[in-house]
Every structure is written in structure tokens, then in C-alpha cells.
């Protein structure tokens, strides 16, 4: 009698699942994953996740973040005791590398190929900070962006020739707001902002022209404040020239030609807090000469936390006190920021700053850029741009990096089966 009763589609599905359960065939309930990272401490600032979870990946997308994901049939990474985060985003890097003499960070020898230095630090996305201008952006795109496994964005230099150094960066006649905005609008997928760098003079024109172009193209401006004697007022920069969402990089620099955020008595200047509340983005941009403990430590003790952590990566900084993204993040952990704050400043916060909120998180459907870190305990030394050392007891190390679902860095083989 039961066999002759007509079943609805819904009842047939329910019956099939019940039979499968009775027969012990639970695979029907399992999600199809290609990679599962199990048992790590997941930190995802966008989704307020800060606990031990599994991360399930299918091909190049995040499928699920949950406890005890069924990983049958998938490649499994045991991340017990490790931190799992979205792939790191470095918004101040220099990757327009080349072999042209006297071209500094614009098709020159000082910039670096991104893939050689990103994945080993858990970085899956970089933004080249001003290497290319509107005159040579296509060369940068063809030479670097289109040939990198790392996701490469650009802050387009307000100088048409880009960051060639010396007199090229002082040429007001080559700072064209209209042409800069035009090239940005033509390359919205690759250009995320505008860069002003190294201008030495009392004029505000480089900043104002960059902001004009930023308004036209709807992108933020990143300021590497050059220098002058006497130094220009950074309070005027923040309150009169920049917009909310614009970026002040090298925020912990201490140079005679540039006003610092901490005064000679070690006090954070009160307008810094007001500027950050107004929406000015304070970016670390460590570099070879732009980070001092004498600025960062008093600022953090006063409750000031940078919005974003970045490297200012080039051949000089990576072989000096900066080293890499993780070394900077480790400095800030030892100076008092929490692991969660440091991870947010290297993932979700920079994603928002460059207006790419599809990145820097582990939401279902997001691209599967993931990093796995250990936090080493011991005795470590960290160096600032003045050559001074700070001792610390914690240091991050990259165990695994996943870019678009593919393992691109595996320090100790945790994604691989034993040869036995």
C-alpha cells in the first residue's frame, strides 16, 4: 500500500535522506570542499570571528567557516595552535621593478618583484605606492600587474613620470590632475588611489592637485609628506587639505624636515586624535627611513592605534629594520597591540581603505586568500629606521599562504602528506 502511494518531490527527497542515514551513508550531508583548514584560531575582523574554527574552501572561493567541518575527500591542513586569517593586504609597497638606470622605484632596480616577497609573509595583495604615473602606468600593468600571482593594485603617482626620484618628483608641471584622474577611470580594476611623495617645498600644490584628481576619480590620496624648512604643518594637511579617507603614510617617521605626530616631550599631539576621528587614515609605511620607536611607543601608550600596517617594501627597507610585513606586525604586538588589532590592520581595514571590501575577509563566496601563522615565543630583537633596537618576546611566522584556493607557501609542509 505504501509502495503504491504517489510521493511528492519533497517527500521523495526526505525519504532518500532518511534511507541514507539508516544505511550509514552520511556523505550526502557533507559539503564538497577542495581544501579544509582545520582547528586554527580564526581571526576575521569583518565577521567578528575570533575563535577556533575550520575554514572550508571549494576551488578559489571560501565556502564556510564553522566548527568541525566534514573534510572527507578534501585536502586537509591541520592548523591546531596556529592563527588563520584572510590573506594580508600591504597597501604601501614598491613593485614597479625593472632595469632602467636612474629610475628609482619606477621601472628601476630598487623596486622588487611581488611574488618573491609576498607569499612567504602571508601577503596576497599589494598596492604599489606611486611607482607609476599616468604616463607609464600601462608599462607597469603589462610588466608587473599582468604577470604576478600576487594581486597587485596601484596608487598612481600625481607625477606623470612616476617615482623616478630626484628632480622628476619636484616637477610641478608634471603633476596633472586631469590626466591622472583620466587614467584612473580607465583602469578602475587596478588603480586604487593617488600618491604624493617626496616633494620638497613650501607649496601645497602637489597635495591639492592629487586631491582634485581624487575627487574626480573617487579614490583616496596617499601622502608621503616630503619636507621643507621649516616643516609644513601636518595639522593643516589633515584639517584643511585632505579629505576623510585620505591616507597619511609613514605616520611614525621622525625627520627634521617633516613634522612628527609625537612632540619632543614624548606627547602625542592632540590634533592627531582629532584628525583620525575626522577620518584621516594613519598608515605605518615602515620603509627604510620612516619608522621610529620614539614615535610609535609613546603614541601607542597614549591610545593611538594606526589604521593600517604596511611595509614600504623595496630593496633598502627589506634588508634593514623593516624586513617584511610580519616583522612589522610583530613589532606592534610587542609594543602593546593585540594580535586581533594587528591582524585587522593588515586585512579588513586596508581592504576598506582601498575600497575593495570583497577582500580581507573570510565570508562565504569571498576569494580564498588565506594565511596561517604561528606566534613564536622567545627572545627577539627588532630594529627601527634610526638603527635602534627594541627587545620583544613574540614573533609571527608564516606557516601557510593560500592564494585563490591554491597553496602558494608552505613553510613546514603542513598541507602535504608524509612521503611514507
Secondary structure, DSSP 8 states (H G I E B T S, - for coil): -TTTS---HHHHHHHHHHHHHHTT-GGGGS---SEEEEEEEEEETTTTEEEEEEEEEETTEEEEEESS---TTSEEEE-TTSEEEE-EEEEEE---B---TT-TTSSBSSS--GGGTSGGGTEEEEEEEEEEETTTHHHHHHHTGGG-SSEEEEEEESBTT-S--GGGGG-GGGB-HHHHHHHHHHTTTTEEEEEEE--BSS--HHHHHHHHHHHHHT-EEEEE--B-SS---HHHIIIII--TT-EE-STT--BTTB--SB-TTS-B-HHHHHHHHHT-EEB---TTTS--HHHHHHHHHTT---SB----BSHHHHTTT---HHHHHHHHHHTT--HHHHHHTTTHHHHHHTT-TTSSS--TTSB--EEEEEEEEEEEEEE-TTS-EEEEEEEEEEEEEEETTEEEEESS-TTS----
